[in-house]
Amino acid sequence: MNVRRIALPLTGKICAELRAGDAVYLSGVLYSARDAAHKRFIEMLDAGKPLPFPPEGACLYYMGPSPAAPGQVIGAAGPTTSSRMDAYTPRLLGLGVLGMIGKGDRSAEVAEAMMRAGAVYFGALGGGGALLSDRIKKAEEIAFPDLGPEAVRRLVVEEFPVVVVIDCLGNNLYRSGREAYLKSLGKP
């Protein structure tokens, strides 16, 4: 396992160097978006409108924060289940999105689209939303305010901890980790 510190936005070169299982600290700009926002992204694209963020090299964080307490930048900011975005992800990867952060496995179609795009999928600590919010230094709502906590936000992060779950070669930590565990138990 490698430990990497990466300045966002992502590049093809950076993604090509990452491998499933690598620990990564991200610094720079992430965009939060969940399934309702993703559906609207596709509707915007179908209508010939631009996305509310620059897709080239972007990293999307599948998260909807809780309300911020007084003096906080953002409330608890833990990841949501990524598979809810699978239907929309290949099209966004085709536009230049190179990173996604969430929890849970992705579909075979998303993994294939990631390999074509040279993109990576990061896992964030589920249940660690309060800890992750400390790594968010600025949060600005940029689209879909009617979605409340699921509005799209531009997040400035410092040393945001993630693990590469699926790399651009299709290596998948959920699968390889499970296989290694079963092998350690002497099971095929």
LUMTIFI-542855 format. One line per field, with one value per residue: residue number from 0; residue in three letters; x, y, z of N, C-alpha, C in turn. Coordinates in steps of 0.1 Angstrom, whole numbers, plus 5000, padded with zeros to 4 digits. Example, Ala and Ser with C-alpha at 12.3 -4.5 7.8 and 13.67 -1.06 7.14 Angstrom:
residues 2
marpa <- 0/1
bami <- ALA/SER
neast <- 5132/5128
nnorth <- 4943/4978
nup <- 5078/5071
caeast <- 5123/5137
canorth <- 4955/4989
caup <- 5078/5071
ceast <- 5132/5129
cnorth <- 4967/5000
cup <- 5078/5079
***
This chain:
residues 188
marpa <- 0/1/2/3/4/5/6/7/8/9/10/11/12/13/14/15/16/17/18/19/20/21/22/23/24/25/26/27/28/29/30/31/32/33/34/35/36/37/38/39/40/41/42/43/44/45/46/47/48/49/50/51/52/53/54/55/56/57/58/59/60/61/62/63/64/65/66/67/68/69/70/71/72/73/74/75/76/77/78/79/80/81/82/83/84/85/86/87/88/89/90/91/92/93/94/95/96/97/98/99/100/101/102/103/104/105/106/107/108/109/110/111/112/113/114/115/116/117/118/119/120/121/122/123/124/125/126/127/128/129/130/131/132/133/134/135/136/137/138/139/140/141/142/143/144/145/146/147/148/149/150/151/152/153/154/155/156/157/158/159/160/161/162/163/164/165/166/167/168/169/170/171/172/173/174/175/176/177/178/179/180/181/182/183/184/185/186/187
bami <- MET/ASN/VAL/ARG/ARG/ILE/ALA/LEU/PRO/LEU/THR/GLY/LYS/ILE/CYS/ALA/GLU/LEU/ARG/ALA/GLY/ASP/ALA/VAL/TYR/LEU/SER/GLY/VAL/LEU/TYR/SER/ALA/ARG/ASP/ALA/ALA/HIS/LYS/ARG/PHE/ILE/GLU/MET/LEU/ASP/ALA/GLY/LYS/PRO/LEU/PRO/PHE/PRO/PRO/GLU/GLY/ALA/CYS/LEU/TYR/TYR/MET/GLY/PRO/SER/PRO/ALA/ALA/PRO/GLY/GLN/VAL/ILE/GLY/ALA/ALA/GLY/PRO/THR/THR/SER/SER/ARG/MET/ASP/ALA/TYR/THR/PRO/ARG/LEU/LEU/GLY/LEU/GLY/VAL/LEU/GLY/MET/ILE/GLY/LYS/GLY/ASP/ARG/SER/ALA/GLU/VAL/ALA/GLU/ALA/MET/MET/ARG/ALA/GLY/ALA/VAL/TYR/PHE/GLY/ALA/LEU/GLY/GLY/GLY/GLY/ALA/LEU/LEU/SER/ASP/ARG/ILE/LYS/LYS/ALA/GLU/GLU/ILE/ALA/PHE/PRO/ASP/LEU/GLY/PRO/GLU/ALA/VAL/ARG/ARG/LEU/VAL/VAL/GLU/GLU/PHE/PRO/VAL/VAL/VAL/VAL/ILE/ASP/CYS/LEU/GLY/ASN/ASN/LEU/TYR/ARG/SER/GLY/ARG/GLU/ALA/TYR/LEU/LYS/SER/LEU/GLY/LYS/PRO
neast <- 5008/5006/5011/4997/4998/4977/4972/4943/4928/4923/4945/4951/4976/4982/4960/4967/4989/4979/4968/4945/4938/4957/4964/4952/4956/4936/4938/4924/4898/4867/4836/4804/4778/4748/4724/4700/4710/4727/4709/4697/4720/4723/4699/4704/4726/4713/4696/4714/4728/4755/4773/4772/4797/4832/4839/4863/4889/4876/4866/4841/4822/4801/4779/4758/4756/4750/4733/4753/4768/4769/4797/4809/4821/4808/4783/4783/4798/4797/4802/4779/4760/4774/4764/4740/4745/4753/4740/4743/4769/4788/4784/4792/4819/4828/4828/4850/4853/4873/4875/4858/4841/4829/4809/4808/4805/4809/4791/4797/4795/4802/4828/4840/4836/4852/4878/4880/4880/4901/4898/4894/4880/4874/4872/4856/4855/4828/4804/4821/4815/4816/4843/4854/4843/4859/4881/4872/4875/4862/4829/4807/4775/4766/4747/4713/4697/4672/4673/4682/4701/4712/4720/4744/4777/4807/4836/4863/4891/4914/4940/4922/4911/4912/4907/4920/4896/4887/4908/4922/4928/4910/4913/4900/4894/4874/4869/4895/4903/4884/4889/4916/4911/4895/4913/4932/4918/4919/4901/4887
nnorth <- 4988/5021/5055/5085/5120/5143/5170/5185/5197/5163/5145/5127/5115/5114/5097/5074/5065/5056/5029/5003/5001/5020/5045/5078/5113/5140/5173/5204/5212/5197/5184/5182/5159/5142/5115/5129/5153/5143/5132/5156/5167/5151/5157/5185/5182/5168/5188/5205/5222/5236/5219/5226/5228/5227/5199/5186/5168/5168/5158/5141/5141/5119/5130/5144/5169/5172/5199/5227/5234/5264/5284/5264/5252/5233/5207/5173/5152/5127/5099/5087/5059/5047/5034/5044/5064/5051/5048/5073/5079/5069/5087/5112/5106/5104/5131/5140/5139/5126/5115/5099/5099/5078/5053/5018/4992/4994/4992/4968/4982/5008/5004/4996/5019/5037/5026/5031/5059/5065/5069/5071/5055/5064/5054/5066/5070/5055/5064/5082/5109/5133/5135/5137/5161/5179/5182/5197/5229/5250/5256/5260/5265/5257/5249/5239/5247/5240/5214/5212/5196/5181/5197/5209/5214/5233/5223/5230/5213/5199/5176/5154/5123/5093/5061/5043/5025/5014/5012/5028/5007/4988/4972/4961/4968/4959/4934/4921/4923/4908/4883/4878/4877/4854/4835/4836/4822/4797/4791/4786
nup <- 5000/4991/5002/4993/4986/4971/4950/4939/4908/4895/4873/4843/4844/4872/4880/4866/4881/4905/4926/4935/4969/4977/5000/5002/5005/4998/4985/4978/4954/4957/4944/4958/4953/4950/4942/4932/4923/4903/4885/4876/4864/4841/4828/4823/4805/4784/4775/4764/4780/4801/4827/4863/4872/4864/4844/4837/4850/4874/4908/4922/4952/4968/4987/5012/5034/5069/5088/5095/5126/5147/5138/5124/5092/5078/5083/5096/5072/5057/5034/5009/4996/4967/4945/4938/4920/4898/4873/4861/4860/4839/4817/4828/4833/4807/4800/4813/4841/4866/4891/4919/4950/4975/4991/4992/4966/4930/4898/4871/4847/4854/4863/4839/4823/4838/4833/4806/4807/4823/4850/4887/4916/4948/4982/5011/5047/5059/5083/5094/5092/5108/5115/5089/5081/5093/5076/5056/5045/5033/5021/4995/4982/4950/4931/4925/4949/4959/4965/4991/5016/4996/4976/4951/4960/4962/4975/4994/5003/5027/5030/5028/5037/5019/5003/4975/4958/4934/4908/4877/4861/4866/4889/4919/4952/4969/4959/4957/4983/4997/4985/4994/5021/5023/5013/5034/5053/5043/5024/4991
caeast <- 5000/5013/5004/4999/4992/4974/4965/4932/4920/4930/4950/4953/4989/4980/4951/4974/4998/4972/4964/4936/4945/4965/4958/4954/4951/4933/4937/4919/4884/4858/4822/4795/4766/4742/4716/4690/4718/4732/4698/4696/4732/4720/4688/4711/4733/4704/4691/4725/4733/4767/4773/4775/4811/4840/4841/4877/4897/4868/4864/4828/4820/4788/4777/4749/4760/4740/4734/4765/4767/4775/4811/4814/4820/4798/4780/4788/4800/4801/4798/4766/4762/4778/4757/4728/4749/4759/4733/4747/4784/4796/4783/4800/4833/4830/4830/4863/4853/4883/4874/4845/4843/4817/4811/4802/4810/4803/4787/4806/4795/4809/4842/4845/4837/4864/4890/4880/4883/4913/4894/4895/4870/4879/4863/4857/4851/4814/4802/4831/4812/4821/4858/4857/4840/4871/4890/4866/4878/4852/4818/4799/4765/4767/4736/4702/4695/4660/4676/4686/4715/4717/4725/4758/4786/4821/4842/4878/4895/4929/4943/4910/4916/4904/4914/4916/4889/4888/4918/4919/4930/4899/4915/4889/4898/4864/4870/4908/4903/4876/4897/4927/4906/4890/4925/4938/4910/4920/4889/4890
canorth <- 5000/5034/5067/5096/5133/5147/5183/5185/5186/5151/5144/5113/5110/5110/5085/5062/5060/5051/5015/4999/4999/5031/5056/5091/5126/5150/5187/5212/5214/5186/5189/5172/5157/5129/5110/5138/5162/5136/5132/5169/5169/5145/5166/5197/5178/5165/5201/5213/5232/5232/5215/5237/5227/5222/5184/5181/5165/5169/5147/5142/5135/5116/5134/5155/5172/5177/5213/5231/5241/5277/5284/5253/5253/5223/5197/5160/5151/5114/5095/5080/5047/5052/5027/5052/5072/5043/5050/5086/5080/5068/5099/5122/5102/5108/5145/5144/5136/5116/5109/5099/5094/5074/5041/5006/4988/5000/4982/4965/4992/5020/5000/4997/5034/5042/5022/5039/5074/5066/5075/5063/5056/5064/5051/5074/5063/5055/5066/5091/5122/5144/5136/5141/5175/5188/5184/5206/5242/5259/5249/5270/5260/5263/5246/5232/5249/5234/5200/5212/5191/5174/5207/5208/5223/5234/5221/5231/5203/5198/5163/5146/5109/5083/5049/5039/5013/5009/5020/5029/4994/4979/4965/4965/4965/4951/4920/4916/4922/4896/4871/4877/4872/4840/4827/4835/4813/4785/4788/4790
caup <- 5000/4990/5008/4984/4988/4958/4948/4929/4902/4891/4859/4838/4849/4886/4881/4861/4891/4917/4926/4945/4982/4981/5009/4996/5011/4987/4989/4966/4953/4954/4942/4964/4945/4952/4930/4927/4915/4891/4875/4869/4855/4828/4822/4817/4793/4773/4771/4758/4790/4808/4841/4872/4877/4853/4846/4834/4862/4887/4917/4928/4965/4970/5001/5015/5048/5079/5090/5102/5139/5146/5137/5115/5078/5073/5093/5093/5058/5054/5021/5007/4988/4954/4934/4934/4909/4887/4860/4855/4860/4826/4809/4834/4831/4793/4800/4819/4855/4868/4904/4926/4964/4982/4998/4985/4953/4917/4888/4861/4837/4859/4863/4825/4820/4845/4826/4793/4810/4831/4863/4899/4926/4962/4993/5023/5059/5063/5097/5099/5087/5117/5113/5075/5080/5098/5065/5046/5049/5027/5014/4989/4974/4936/4922/4930/4963/4963/4970/5005/5018/4984/4966/4947/4967/4959/4987/4995/5013/5030/5036/5030/5037/5011/4998/4962/4958/4921/4900/4863/4855/4870/4901/4928/4965/4975/4954/4961/4998/5000/4981/5003/5034/5022/5012/5047/5060/5036/5015/4977
ceast <- 5009/5004/5007/4992/4990/4967/4955/4932/4930/4935/4951/4966/4988/4971/4959/4984/4992/4968/4954/4943/4953/4957/4962/4948/4949/4933/4933/4904/4877/4844/4813/4782/4761/4732/4706/4698/4723/4721/4696/4708/4728/4709/4694/4718/4724/4698/4702/4731/4746/4764/4776/4789/4819/4844/4855/4885/4889/4868/4850/4827/4805/4784/4766/4750/4748/4742/4747/4761/4773/4790/4817/4813/4809/4795/4787/4787/4805/4796/4785/4770/4763/4769/4745/4732/4754/4753/4738/4762/4791/4795/4792/4815/4837/4833/4843/4864/4863/4882/4860/4849/4830/4820/4804/4808/4803/4799/4798/4807/4803/4824/4848/4846/4849/4877/4891/4885/4896/4910/4896/4883/4876/4868/4866/4851/4836/4813/4812/4828/4817/4836/4861/4854/4851/4881/4884/4867/4869/4842/4809/4788/4766/4756/4725/4699/4682/4662/4681/4700/4721/4721/4739/4766/4800/4828/4857/4882/4910/4931/4931/4913/4906/4913/4910/4909/4889/4898/4915/4922/4919/4901/4906/4892/4887/4865/4884/4909/4896/4883/4909/4922/4902/4903/4932/4931/4911/4908/4892/4883
cnorth <- 5012/5045/5079/5109/5139/5161/5181/5197/5175/5153/5130/5107/5105/5097/5072/5056/5054/5036/5012/4995/5011/5040/5069/5102/5136/5164/5195/5213/5200/5192/5178/5171/5143/5125/5121/5149/5155/5135/5145/5172/5163/5152/5178/5193/5175/5178/5210/5224/5227/5227/5226/5237/5223/5207/5179/5180/5166/5157/5150/5134/5132/5118/5145/5158/5174/5192/5216/5238/5255/5276/5273/5257/5245/5213/5183/5157/5137/5109/5087/5068/5051/5046/5034/5061/5065/5046/5063/5087/5079/5080/5110/5119/5106/5122/5150/5143/5125/5109/5109/5094/5090/5062/5030/5004/4995/4989/4980/4976/5004/5016/5001/5011/5040/5038/5029/5054/5075/5072/5065/5065/5054/5061/5061/5067/5065/5056/5076/5106/5134/5146/5141/5156/5184/5190/5193/5221/5253/5252/5260/5263/5266/5259/5238/5234/5243/5220/5200/5206/5184/5184/5205/5218/5222/5233/5222/5223/5203/5184/5155/5132/5100/5071/5046/5026/5006/5018/5020/5017/4984/4971/4970/4959/4956/4936/4914/4914/4910/4883/4868/4872/4858/4831/4825/4825/4799/4781/4793/4802
cup <- 5000/4997/4999/4989/4974/4958/4937/4921/4898/4877/4856/4843/4864/4887/4877/4872/4903/4915/4937/4958/4986/4990/5003/5004/5000/4993/4976/4966/4949/4951/4948/4955/4947/4940/4924/4918/4902/4881/4868/4860/4841/4821/4816/4805/4781/4767/4765/4767/4796/4822/4850/4877/4864/4854/4844/4846/4875/4895/4924/4941/4967/4984/5002/5030/5057/5081/5098/5115/5138/5147/5129/5101/5072/5084/5089/5078/5053/5040/5021/4998/4973/4943/4930/4922/4897/4873/4853/4853/4847/4818/4815/4832/4816/4791/4806/4834/4857/4882/4911/4940/4969/4990/4991/4971/4941/4908/4878/4850/4841/4858/4848/4820/4826/4838/4813/4796/4818/4845/4875/4908/4940/4972/5005/5035/5061/5078/5103/5095/5095/5115/5099/5074/5084/5087/5054/5052/5044/5020/5009/4980/4960/4927/4930/4945/4968/4968/4985/5007/5006/4973/4963/4954/4962/4972/4986/5006/5015/5036/5038/5027/5029/5008/4984/4962/4945/4913/4885/4855/4858/4882/4912/4942/4972/4971/4959/4976/5003/4997/4990/5017/5034/5021/5026/5056/5054/5028/5001/4973
***
